[in-house]
């Protein structure tokens, strides 16, 4: 998959990404938030989390430390802590629960984000891409499923990010990436959910390919050659109708 390399540095990207995050001094004076703890503390944690996502080569190291911090269990961060209690099918996710998978995905995305013109959106989409699984995971006929977690996840990601960010275009793009992150599977298998045209009206195929690669290789026991071929096939199909 050939992609144009984004030339800005990691430091430049983070500087840009901070523009729309609400200032700590007035972030909660203009409206109420549903955060269950100290509002300023919540905003500080969000900014800290974003800094690690944008500057760390392995954000998973920082993310795992959050599990020992009480404020990380307050809403909306509880949407993330609930991932640790959400199991996945061992057939597709031998690495374990959704939290473990998410950590692996974020680390892959950190190494790929500079290929995108929207690296901040890539990182938040990677972190929140499976946030819908706790609400949709079921045991059906002896196996674990999470049907519709992409759509539910997009809705929850909007709620999560809206607690801290006012930039609606940023939120829209992150949520669209999450909404369509299963599209590579659907398109490549010619499933009826493979609505490429609608997807391309909302996100760039290059960005979805980056998120898809991160998602598909951010797990144990994968065949990277096969996954690369899957991404290239999706990218080719998407480009054919752009």
Order of alpha helices (4+ residues) and beta strands (2+ residues): alpha-alpha-alpha-alpha-alpha-alpha-alpha-beta-beta-alpha-alpha-alpha-alpha-alpha-alpha
